[in-house]
Amino acid sequence: MTSEADRLTLVLVGPMAAGKTSVGRRVARRLRVPFIDTDKRVVAVHGPIPSIFDEHGEPHFRSLERAEVAAALDGSDGGVISLGGGAVTDAGTRELLRELPVVFLTVTPEAVADRIRSGGRPLLAGEDPVGRWTQIFEERRGWYDEVASVTFDTSRRPMQRIADDIVTWRRELG
Protein backbone atom coordinates (compact mmCIF):
# COMPACT_ATOMS: atom_id res chain seq x y z
CA MET A 1 0.00 0.00 0.00
CA THR A 2 1.25 3.48 -0.87
CA SER A 3 1.52 5.91 2.03
CA GLU A 4 0.26 9.49 1.77
CA ALA A 5 3.84 10.78 1.58
CA ASP A 6 4.53 8.50 -1.39
CA ARG A 7 1.56 9.95 -3.29
CA LEU A 8 2.55 13.52 -2.61
CA THR A 9 2.45 15.43 -5.90
CA LEU A 10 3.81 18.85 -6.72
CA VAL A 11 4.19 20.48 -10.14
CA LEU A 12 6.81 23.11 -11.01
CA VAL A 13 6.27 25.58 -13.84
CA GLY A 14 8.17 28.66 -14.92
CA PRO A 15 10.33 30.15 -17.64
CA MET A 16 13.62 28.81 -18.94
CA ALA A 17 16.43 29.12 -16.39
CA ALA A 18 14.11 29.70 -13.43
CA GLY A 19 15.60 26.69 -11.64
CA LYS A 20 12.83 24.13 -12.06
CA THR A 21 15.23 21.19 -12.33
CA SER A 22 17.64 22.40 -9.65
CA VAL A 23 14.91 23.24 -7.15
CA GLY A 24 12.75 20.28 -8.17
CA ARG A 25 15.45 17.71 -7.45
CA ARG A 26 16.04 19.22 -4.00
CA VAL A 27 12.32 19.30 -3.19
CA ALA A 28 11.86 15.69 -4.32
CA ARG A 29 14.77 14.55 -2.14
CA ARG A 30 13.35 16.34 0.90
CA LEU A 31 9.85 14.95 0.31
CA ARG A 32 11.25 11.48 -0.51
CA VAL A 33 9.34 11.25 -3.77
CA PRO A 34 10.48 10.78 -7.39
CA PHE A 35 11.59 13.73 -9.51
CA ILE A 36 10.17 13.77 -13.04
CA ASP A 37 11.31 16.14 -15.78
CA THR A 38 8.74 15.96 -18.59
CA ASP A 39 11.13 17.47 -21.17
CA LYS A 40 13.61 14.66 -20.47
CA ARG A 41 10.81 12.12 -20.91
CA VAL A 42 9.87 13.60 -24.29
CA VAL A 43 13.52 13.50 -25.40
CA ALA A 44 13.96 9.91 -24.21
CA VAL A 45 11.04 8.70 -26.32
CA HIS A 46 11.00 11.08 -29.31
CA GLY A 47 14.48 12.56 -29.63
CA PRO A 48 15.85 16.09 -29.25
CA ILE A 49 13.28 18.84 -28.82
CA PRO A 50 14.80 21.10 -31.54
CA SER A 51 14.47 18.20 -34.00
CA ILE A 52 10.83 17.66 -33.07
CA PHE A 53 10.15 21.37 -33.63
CA ASP A 54 11.99 21.35 -36.98
CA GLU A 55 10.43 18.16 -38.33
CA HIS A 56 6.90 18.30 -36.93
CA GLY A 57 6.28 21.81 -35.56
CA GLU A 58 5.43 23.19 -32.16
CA PRO A 59 1.81 21.89 -32.03
CA HIS A 60 3.07 18.31 -32.43
CA PHE A 61 5.68 18.85 -29.72
CA ARG A 62 3.05 20.31 -27.36
CA SER A 63 0.86 17.22 -27.86
CA LEU A 64 3.81 14.93 -27.03
CA GLU A 65 4.58 17.10 -24.01
CA ARG A 66 0.94 17.02 -22.84
CA ALA A 67 0.96 13.22 -23.05
CA GLU A 68 4.11 13.05 -20.90
CA VAL A 69 2.61 15.45 -18.35
CA ALA A 70 -0.54 13.30 -18.18
CA ALA A 71 1.55 10.14 -17.75
CA ALA A 72 3.61 11.73 -14.98
CA LEU A 73 0.46 12.88 -13.18
CA ASP A 74 -1.14 9.44 -13.51
CA GLY A 75 1.79 7.81 -11.72
CA SER A 76 0.62 6.12 -8.54
CA ASP A 77 3.77 7.16 -6.66
CA GLY A 78 3.28 10.91 -6.93
CA GLY A 79 6.36 13.06 -7.12
CA VAL A 80 7.78 16.43 -8.03
CA ILE A 81 7.03 17.03 -11.70
CA SER A 82 8.97 19.70 -13.58
CA LEU A 83 7.38 20.98 -16.79
CA GLY A 84 9.18 22.61 -19.68
CA GLY A 85 8.93 26.38 -19.83
CA GLY A 86 6.39 26.35 -22.66
CA ALA A 87 4.14 23.56 -21.39
CA VAL A 88 1.63 26.08 -20.05
CA THR A 89 1.01 27.42 -23.56
CA ASP A 90 -1.11 24.32 -24.23
CA ALA A 91 -4.70 24.56 -22.97
CA GLY A 92 -4.90 20.79 -22.49
CA THR A 93 -1.81 20.82 -20.29
CA ARG A 94 -3.19 23.71 -18.24
CA GLU A 95 -6.39 21.72 -17.75
CA LEU A 96 -4.37 18.76 -16.42
CA LEU A 97 -2.91 21.06 -13.75
CA ARG A 98 -6.24 22.29 -12.39
CA GLU A 99 -6.81 21.13 -8.82
CA LEU A 100 -3.09 20.32 -8.30
CA PRO A 101 -0.51 22.11 -6.18
CA VAL A 102 1.50 24.07 -8.76
CA VAL A 103 4.56 26.14 -7.92
CA PHE A 104 5.45 28.95 -10.31
CA LEU A 105 9.18 29.62 -10.16
CA THR A 106 9.84 33.12 -11.40
CA VAL A 107 13.13 34.90 -11.99
CA THR A 108 14.28 38.34 -13.10
CA PRO A 109 15.96 38.99 -16.46
CA GLU A 110 19.09 40.12 -14.59
CA ALA A 111 19.41 36.77 -12.78
CA VAL A 112 18.68 34.89 -16.02
CA ALA A 113 21.53 36.65 -17.81
CA ASP A 114 24.04 34.80 -15.62
CA ARG A 115 22.26 31.46 -15.97
CA ILE A 116 21.94 31.38 -19.77
CA ARG A 117 25.54 32.26 -20.62
CA SER A 118 26.37 28.58 -21.10
CA GLY A 119 24.01 28.37 -24.09
CA GLY A 120 22.19 25.21 -25.10
CA ARG A 121 18.79 26.89 -25.33
CA PRO A 122 17.70 27.04 -28.98
CA LEU A 123 14.88 29.54 -28.38
CA LEU A 124 17.46 31.97 -26.98
CA ALA A 125 19.99 31.73 -29.81
CA GLY A 126 20.88 35.06 -31.40
CA GLU A 127 22.18 38.49 -30.57
CA ASP A 128 20.06 39.31 -27.52
CA PRO A 129 19.24 36.14 -25.56
CA VAL A 130 18.05 38.04 -22.47
CA GLY A 131 15.76 40.21 -24.58
CA ARG A 132 14.35 37.09 -26.24
CA TRP A 133 13.94 35.39 -22.85
CA THR A 134 12.06 38.45 -21.53
CA GLN A 135 9.75 38.46 -24.55
CA ILE A 136 8.96 34.74 -24.17
CA PHE A 137 8.42 35.11 -20.43
CA GLU A 138 6.02 38.03 -20.87
CA GLU A 139 4.06 36.07 -23.51
CA ARG A 140 3.64 33.16 -21.09
CA ARG A 141 3.33 34.94 -17.76
CA GLY A 142 -0.47 34.95 -17.70
CA TRP A 143 -0.56 31.18 -18.19
CA TYR A 144 1.93 30.63 -15.36
CA ASP A 145 -0.23 32.78 -13.09
CA GLU A 146 -3.35 30.91 -14.23
CA VAL A 147 -2.09 27.50 -13.12
CA ALA A 148 -0.05 28.57 -10.08
CA SER A 149 -1.07 27.86 -6.51
CA VAL A 150 1.94 29.78 -5.21
CA THR A 151 4.91 31.71 -6.63
CA PHE A 152 8.55 31.67 -5.51
CA ASP A 153 11.22 33.96 -6.93
CA THR A 154 14.55 32.20 -7.57
CA SER A 155 16.49 35.32 -8.55
CA ARG A 156 18.53 36.06 -5.45
CA ARG A 157 18.16 33.29 -2.88
CA PRO A 158 20.04 30.00 -2.69
CA MET A 159 18.20 27.18 -4.45
CA GLN A 160 18.29 25.04 -1.28
CA ARG A 161 16.52 27.71 0.74
CA ILE A 162 13.85 28.06 -1.96
CA ALA A 163 13.44 24.27 -1.99
CA ASP A 164 13.06 24.25 1.80
CA ASP A 165 10.34 26.92 1.58
CA ILE A 166 8.50 24.92 -1.10
CA VAL A 167 8.69 21.75 1.02
CA THR A 168 7.26 23.65 4.00
CA TRP A 169 4.46 25.07 1.83
CA ARG A 170 3.61 21.66 0.34
CA ARG A 171 3.54 19.91 3.71
CA GLU A 172 1.18 22.58 5.05
CA LEU A 173 -1.27 21.69 2.26
CA GLY A 174 -1.48 18.18 3.69
C-alpha positions as CSV (number, residue, x, y, z in Angstrom):
1,M,0.0,0.0,0.0
2,T,1.2,3.5,-0.9
3,S,1.5,5.9,2.0
4,E,0.3,9.5,1.8
5,A,3.8,10.8,1.6
6,D,4.5,8.5,-1.4
7,R,1.6,9.9,-3.3
8,L,2.5,13.5,-2.6
9,T,2.5,15.4,-5.9
10,L,3.8,18.9,-6.7
11,V,4.2,20.5,-10.1
12,L,6.8,23.1,-11.0
13,V,6.3,25.6,-13.8
14,G,8.2,28.7,-14.9
15,P,10.3,30.2,-17.6
16,M,13.6,28.8,-18.9
17,A,16.4,29.1,-16.4
18,A,14.1,29.7,-13.4
19,G,15.6,26.7,-11.6
20,K,12.8,24.1,-12.1
21,T,15.2,21.2,-12.3
22,S,17.6,22.4,-9.7
23,V,14.9,23.2,-7.2
24,G,12.8,20.3,-8.2
25,R,15.5,17.7,-7.5
26,R,16.0,19.2,-4.0
27,V,12.3,19.3,-3.2
28,A,11.9,15.7,-4.3
29,R,14.8,14.6,-2.1
30,R,13.3,16.3,0.9
31,L,9.8,14.9,0.3
32,R,11.2,11.5,-0.5
33,V,9.3,11.2,-3.8
34,P,10.5,10.8,-7.4
35,F,11.6,13.7,-9.5
36,I,10.2,13.8,-13.0
37,D,11.3,16.1,-15.8
38,T,8.7,16.0,-18.6
39,D,11.1,17.5,-21.2
40,K,13.6,14.7,-20.5
41,R,10.8,12.1,-20.9
42,V,9.9,13.6,-24.3
43,V,13.5,13.5,-25.4
44,A,14.0,9.9,-24.2
45,V,11.0,8.7,-26.3
46,H,11.0,11.1,-29.3
47,G,14.5,12.6,-29.6
48,P,15.9,16.1,-29.3
49,I,13.3,18.8,-28.8
50,P,14.8,21.1,-31.5
51,S,14.5,18.2,-34.0
52,I,10.8,17.7,-33.1
53,F,10.1,21.4,-33.6
54,D,12.0,21.3,-37.0
55,E,10.4,18.2,-38.3
56,H,6.9,18.3,-36.9
57,G,6.3,21.8,-35.6
58,E,5.4,23.2,-32.2
59,P,1.8,21.9,-32.0
60,H,3.1,18.3,-32.4
61,F,5.7,18.9,-29.7
62,R,3.1,20.3,-27.4
63,S,0.9,17.2,-27.9
64,L,3.8,14.9,-27.0
65,E,4.6,17.1,-24.0
66,R,0.9,17.0,-22.8
67,A,1.0,13.2,-23.0
68,E,4.1,13.1,-20.9
69,V,2.6,15.5,-18.4
70,A,-0.5,13.3,-18.2
71,A,1.5,10.1,-17.8
72,A,3.6,11.7,-15.0
73,L,0.5,12.9,-13.2
74,D,-1.1,9.4,-13.5
75,G,1.8,7.8,-11.7
76,S,0.6,6.1,-8.5
77,D,3.8,7.2,-6.7
78,G,3.3,10.9,-6.9
79,G,6.4,13.1,-7.1
80,V,7.8,16.4,-8.0
81,I,7.0,17.0,-11.7
82,S,9.0,19.7,-13.6
83,L,7.4,21.0,-16.8
84,G,9.2,22.6,-19.7
85,G,8.9,26.4,-19.8
86,G,6.4,26.4,-22.7
87,A,4.1,23.6,-21.4
88,V,1.6,26.1,-20.0
89,T,1.0,27.4,-23.6
90,D,-1.1,24.3,-24.2
91,A,-4.7,24.6,-23.0
92,G,-4.9,20.8,-22.5
93,T,-1.8,20.8,-20.3
94,R,-3.2,23.7,-18.2
95,E,-6.4,21.7,-17.7
96,L,-4.4,18.8,-16.4
97,L,-2.9,21.1,-13.7
98,R,-6.2,22.3,-12.4
99,E,-6.8,21.1,-8.8
100,L,-3.1,20.3,-8.3
101,P,-0.5,22.1,-6.2
102,V,1.5,24.1,-8.8
103,V,4.6,26.1,-7.9
104,F,5.4,29.0,-10.3
105,L,9.2,29.6,-10.2
106,T,9.8,33.1,-11.4
107,V,13.1,34.9,-12.0
108,T,14.3,38.3,-13.1
109,P,16.0,39.0,-16.5
110,E,19.1,40.1,-14.6
111,A,19.4,36.8,-12.8
112,V,18.7,34.9,-16.0
113,A,21.5,36.7,-17.8
114,D,24.0,34.8,-15.6
115,R,22.3,31.5,-16.0
116,I,21.9,31.4,-19.8
117,R,25.5,32.3,-20.6
118,S,26.4,28.6,-21.1
119,G,24.0,28.4,-24.1
120,G,22.2,25.2,-25.1
121,R,18.8,26.9,-25.3
122,P,17.7,27.0,-29.0
123,L,14.9,29.5,-28.4
124,L,17.5,32.0,-27.0
125,A,20.0,31.7,-29.8
126,G,20.9,35.1,-31.4
127,E,22.2,38.5,-30.6
128,D,20.1,39.3,-27.5
129,P,19.2,36.1,-25.6
130,V,18.1,38.0,-22.5
131,G,15.8,40.2,-24.6
132,R,14.3,37.1,-26.2
133,W,13.9,35.4,-22.9
134,T,12.1,38.5,-21.5
135,Q,9.8,38.5,-24.6
136,I,9.0,34.7,-24.2
137,F,8.4,35.1,-20.4
138,E,6.0,38.0,-20.9
139,E,4.1,36.1,-23.5
140,R,3.6,33.2,-21.1
141,R,3.3,34.9,-17.8
142,G,-0.5,35.0,-17.7
143,W,-0.6,31.2,-18.2
144,Y,1.9,30.6,-15.4
145,D,-0.2,32.8,-13.1
146,E,-3.4,30.9,-14.2
147,V,-2.1,27.5,-13.1
148,A,-0.1,28.6,-10.1
149,S,-1.1,27.9,-6.5
150,V,1.9,29.8,-5.2
151,T,4.9,31.7,-6.6
152,F,8.5,31.7,-5.5
153,D,11.2,34.0,-6.9
154,T,14.5,32.2,-7.6
155,S,16.5,35.3,-8.6
156,R,18.5,36.1,-5.4
157,R,18.2,33.3,-2.9
158,P,20.0,30.0,-2.7
159,M,18.2,27.2,-4.5
160,Q,18.3,25.0,-1.3
161,R,16.5,27.7,0.7
162,I,13.8,28.1,-2.0
163,A,13.4,24.3,-2.0
164,D,13.1,24.3,1.8
165,D,10.3,26.9,1.6
166,I,8.5,24.9,-1.1
167,V,8.7,21.8,1.0
168,T,7.3,23.6,4.0
169,W,4.5,25.1,1.8
170,R,3.6,21.7,0.3
171,R,3.5,19.9,3.7
172,E,1.2,22.6,5.0
173,L,-1.3,21.7,2.3
174,G,-1.5,18.2,3.7
